[in-house]
Structure formats: structure tokens, C-alpha cells
Amino acid sequence: MNEHCDVAIIGAGPAGSIAAALLRKAGHHVVVLEQSHFPRFSIGESLLPQCMEFVEEAGMLDAVNNAGFQFKNGAAFSRNNAPGAFDFTQKFSDGPGTTFQVQRADFDHLLAKQAIAAGADIRFGRRIDGFGYDDTDLPVLNYRDESGDTHTLHSKFVLDASGFGRVLPRLLDLETPSDFPVRRSLFTHVEDNISDDNYDRDKILIVVHPEHKDVWFWLIPFSNGRCSLGVVARQEYFDLDNNDAEVLLKLVVSESPELKRILANAKFDTAVTVLGGYACKVKSLWGKHFALLGNAGEFLDPVFSSGVTIAMKSASLAVPQVNRELAGEDVDWQQSYAAPLQLGINTFRAYVNAWYDGSFQDVIFSYKQQPEVRGMICSILAGYAWDQSNPFVSNPKRLQTVVSLCRE
Ligand SMILES: Cc1cc2nc3c(=O)[nH]c(=O)nc-3n(C[C@H](O)[C@H](O)[C@H](O)COP(=O)(O)OP(=O)(O)OC[C@H]3O[C@@H](n4cnc5c(N)ncnc54)[C@H](O)[C@@H]3O)c2cc1C
């Protein structure tokens, strides 16, 4: 069956739903094809304050604020019990200083419902498996429904928001190796039973392994007494050939005295997931009548919880360009979409690299931080990686000067 719309979106994660709602504001006929049924699990549960601006732009702020998610006002870091907490309200950049920690099944479902309420036609259980152009050079998507029947969707523009599905990168051979080594993560949800009064549920806790500085854990508390718990390391660090994933996760957690103490009464009641090789990159973030959003474009690393923010930022940057293209303007997608998006991605990239080589950790755990510099770094940790008035965004190499000062 041949169908037509203005803009077809692949995937209804944060990038897809935000883009759909923004396009509806411009009055376009938007069809979103999503392979799964919501609510569905997704990793990526700690948001950054910057993303609240995109939630607001899409008209979803009240719904998100009223959903009962766990309040979040910062990030706490710990290395051999040395604390390094950042309060995002003390950031340098303008904009929201707080956000939420969310179970993505509920969060993504909420965003999708909001996009539907804004008039987007989201169809669940539809898997895209083909892309091409019709004889007028406009994009055509082929997809299957759950009965296995095939369909064709014609549009004027396609936004690929398929996340790790990476639909167009795979179909159009756009993938290129990531700059990062292959890392792996083991994670689960636990009933945390944390009784430590000093434990701050309003912050993600990042704990560095006591012996290996490139191995780290996250603890993301939710509002229902549960926590997301995960560990990240180079893939060869985990001996999954000889160990069950849950046994292994418990073993590495027990290597951190701090986490062992915090989680002493935790009940492991959910299967442990193993995910590896998630860092990804593309040769181009756009092509003829299409653009890649969020993880369908590039994914760096989970350490600074930047994924959802980048996904939403990409939607916020791409939609005005789609509007212009649909209005008949010539759009320079490199200048008006890819380059501005890359600015923030590259800021995060510098900090991720500096995290794993240990230099940024030496800043986080230093007692020598100057308040002004701390506010600027705090901004980046809060997701304001596109704020060029922040000297640490306009010149990420400045970080190395601070590293030297802290290490002196
Ligand atoms: C270990 C780990 C921890 C992370 N922690 C965080 C964190 O704390 N905070 C954070 O912000 N980010 C985190 N991330 C990153 C985060 O998961 C992603 O960046 C974010 O979900 C990307 O959003 P998206 O909208 O681009 O894609 P997604 O959220 O992945 O949504 C893509 C959608 O497309 C659909 N889809 C895929 N293929 C097809 C197809 N062929 N046809 C139709 N539909 C399709 C999928 O079903 C899915 O619903 C983490 C990532 C990892 C690996």
C-alpha cells in the first residue's frame, strides 16, 4: 500500500517524539514508524538540565514536570571515597538547572503520547527495512507490520531517529568507526533499600573503580525506591565466557567498598543486560532529503549522561531546517545542522576522552578548583555543551590548563 506524508520519522524515542511535536507546530503531516510497542525498556535514564529546554520547546514541559519522575539537581562523583559533587544550579550558563532521573519506558511513552496529542501519527509495531527515492527524487521508506505485510511510505523528508537501530546509516552505508575503544556495560534495576541518610537521591552517582580509573559505575535512583545500576569498562575487562552476567555485576560491585556499602540491602530482582560496542559515528549526518538524529548519528559514551540531550538537541536543530526545505528554500545542511550539532558533541567528546585518560577525574576530585571555572565545567556536565559564551565550550583544550593546575 502506498501512503504519503510530509515528514516520515523512523523511531519514537526522545529524538523522534520531540522532532514530531516540533514539526506538528509548523503544521506538517508527520508519520512516525516505531518498531516496538510502548512502554518499552531503554537505557539512558539520567537526563541533563539542558534537555528541559527542548522538552519545553516541544510543548511537553508540564507533562514531564507532573509525571512524578525523580528530581535531579546534579552529579556526584566518587573515587576512593574522595567526593566530587556538582550542583547543576551553580552552572555558568543560563537555563534550567534541574531535571529528572527517569525510567525510560515511562518517559519515552509520555513523550510519544504528547507527540500524538500534538497531532503526530505514531504507528507502533512497524519496522523500517528499506529506503530509496521515487521517480521525483523524493524519499520512500519500506516497512513491515507485525503480520509481515510490507508497506511503502512516501514523504518529502525523512528524519532517522532510530537510535541504536541505526536504520539509514546501515542501509546507506554511512557508518564509520567511532574514535573510542569498544566498551561494554552491564546493568540492571534493583530495589535499592538504601538507608544511608547521606546518600543523595537527587543526583546520579558515578563511582570510579578503586584500582582501574577507566572502569566506573553508575547509580541512578528513581522515585519508586529503585535504582538503575551499571558498570562500564573496556569489553575485555568482563569475563563473560566464564561468568553469568548477574554474578559478574555483583562481583565488580563488591570490588568498590563504597558501592558495596550503599547497596548492602539491595535486592537484585531484574535480569542483567550486557551491552557493548555502542559508540558509533557516521560519515555524514545528512543526505538528500534526510537527516540523522540522536544516536542514529553519533553516540559517544554514557559517562556524562549526554545521549538524550544530544538526541533532543538534534531534533531542535533539524526541524527548522526541515521547515525551510519544505517551504522550498535551499538548505545547507552541513552549515545549518551538522556543524552546530557537532559543536556540542565535540565538547562532550573532549570531556569523555579526558575522563578515561584520568585527567578530568583529577579536576573533578581536586580541592583546587576555582569557583568560576567550576561553574563553567558544571555547565558542560549539565548539558550546556553548545553555549559558546562558555570558554570551556568555545575552546575545549582549556580543560588541559585546568588539569595542569589541579595536578600541580
Ligand atoms: C550503557 C548506556 C547508558 C546510557 N545512559 C544514559 C544516561 O544516563 N543519560 C542519557 O541521556 N543517555 C544515556 N545513554 C544514551 C541513550 O540511551 C541514548 O543516547 C538515547 O536513548 C538516544 O535517543 P534516540 O531518540 O536517538 O534513540 P532511542 O531512544 O534508541 O530510540 C530509537 C527508537 O527507534 C526505534 N527503532 C529502531 N530501529 C527501528 C526500525 N528499523 N524501524 C522502526 N523503529 C526503529 C527503536 O525501537 C527506538 O524506540 C546511555 C547509553 C548506554 C549505551
The ligand as a Tripos MOL2 file, in Angstrom:
@<TRIPOS>MOLECULE
LIG
   53    58     1     0     0
SMALL
NO_CHARGES

@<TRIPOS>ATOM
      1 C1         25.1040    1.8970   28.8330 C.3       1 LIG1
      2 C2         24.4210    3.1760   28.4130 C.ar      1 LIG1
      3 C3         23.9840    4.0720   29.3810 C.ar      1 LIG1
      4 C4         23.3820    5.2890   28.9910 C.ar      1 LIG1
      5 N1         22.9940    6.1820   29.9550 N.ar      1 LIG1
      6 C5         22.4760    7.3790   29.5630 C.ar      1 LIG1
      7 C6         22.0490    8.3290   30.5350 C.ar      1 LIG1
      8 O1         22.1340    8.1230   31.7460 O.2       1 LIG1
      9 N2         21.5080    9.5050   30.0850 N.ar      1 LIG1
     10 C7         21.3850    9.7720   28.7450 C.ar      1 LIG1
     11 O2         20.9160   10.8600   28.3780 O.2       1 LIG1
     12 N3         21.7380    8.8730   27.8190 N.ar      1 LIG1
     13 C8         22.2700    7.6880   28.1880 C.ar      1 LIG1
     14 N4         22.6000    6.7640   27.2380 N.ar      1 LIG1
     15 C9         22.3370    7.0880   25.8320 C.3       1 LIG1
     16 C10        20.8540    6.9500   25.4750 C.3       1 LIG1
     17 O3         20.4640    5.6220   25.6540 O.3       1 LIG1
     18 C11        20.6290    7.3480   24.0150 C.3       1 LIG1
     19 O4         21.5210    8.3710   23.6530 O.3       1 LIG1
     20 C12        19.2200    7.8470   23.7310 C.3       1 LIG1
     21 O5         18.2670    6.8790   24.0640 O.3       1 LIG1
     22 C13        19.1170    8.2020   22.2450 C.3       1 LIG1
     23 O6         17.8070    8.5980   21.9200 O.3       1 LIG1
     24 P1         17.2800    8.4150   20.4350 P.3       1 LIG1
     25 O7         15.9430    9.0640   20.3920 O.co2     1 LIG1
     26 O8         18.3270    8.8510   19.4680 O.co2     1 LIG1
     27 O9         17.1590    6.8320   20.2160 O.3       1 LIG1
     28 P2         16.3780    5.7260   21.0580 P.3       1 LIG1
     29 O10        15.9890    6.2000   22.3610 O.co2     1 LIG1
     30 O11        17.2310    4.4950   20.9780 O.co2     1 LIG1
     31 O12        15.0540    5.4830   20.2000 O.3       1 LIG1
     32 C14        15.1190    4.8800   18.9200 C.3       1 LIG1
     33 C15        13.7790    4.2230   18.5910 C.3       1 LIG1
     34 O13        13.8360    3.7450   17.2440 O.3       1 LIG1
     35 C16        13.2070    2.5030   17.1600 C.3       1 LIG1
     36 N5         13.7240    1.7620   16.0010 N.ar      1 LIG1
     37 C17        14.9660    1.2110   15.8780 C.ar      1 LIG1
     38 N6         15.0740    0.5920   14.6790 N.ar      1 LIG1
     39 C18        13.8820    0.7530   14.0380 C.ar      1 LIG1
     40 C19        13.3740    0.3290   12.7800 C.ar      1 LIG1
     41 N7         14.1130   -0.4150   11.9260 N.pl3     1 LIG1
     42 N8         12.0970    0.6720   12.4290 N.ar      1 LIG1
     43 C20        11.3290    1.4040   13.2890 C.ar      1 LIG1
     44 N9         11.7520    1.8110   14.5150 N.ar      1 LIG1
     45 C21        13.0270    1.5070   14.8770 C.ar      1 LIG1
     46 C22        13.5600    1.8410   18.4890 C.3       1 LIG1
     47 O14        12.6340    0.8100   18.8140 O.3       1 LIG1
     48 C23        13.5030    3.0100   19.4650 C.3       1 LIG1
     49 O15        12.2490    3.1390   20.0850 O.3       1 LIG1
     50 C24        23.1980    5.5660   27.6050 C.ar      1 LIG1
     51 C25        23.6240    4.6430   26.6420 C.ar      1 LIG1
     52 C26        24.2410    3.4790   27.0340 C.ar      1 LIG1
     53 C27        24.7060    2.5220   25.9730 C.3       1 LIG1
@<TRIPOS>BOND
     1     1     2 1
     2     2     3 ar
     3     2    52 ar
     4     3     4 ar
     5     4     5 ar
     6     4    50 ar
     7     5     6 ar
     8     6     7 ar
     9     6    13 1
    10     7     8 2
    11     7     9 ar
    12     9    10 ar
    13    10    11 2
    14    10    12 ar
    15    12    13 ar
    16    13    14 ar
    17    14    15 1
    18    14    50 ar
    19    15    16 1
    20    16    17 1
    21    16    18 1
    22    18    19 1
    23    18    20 1
    24    20    21 1
    25    20    22 1
    26    22    23 1
    27    23    24 1
    28    24    25 2
    29    24    26 1
    30    24    27 1
    31    27    28 1
    32    28    29 2
    33    28    30 1
    34    28    31 1
    35    31    32 1
    36    32    33 1
    37    33    34 1
    38    33    48 1
    39    34    35 1
    40    35    36 1
    41    35    46 1
    42    36    37 ar
    43    36    45 ar
    44    37    38 ar
    45    38    39 ar
    46    39    40 ar
    47    39    45 ar
    48    40    41 1
    49    40    42 ar
    50    42    43 ar
    51    43    44 ar
    52    44    45 ar
    53    46    47 1
    54    46    48 1
    55    48    49 1
    56    50    51 ar
    57    51    52 ar
    58    52    53 1
@<TRIPOS>SUBSTRUCTURE
     1 LIG1         1 GROUP 0 **** ****
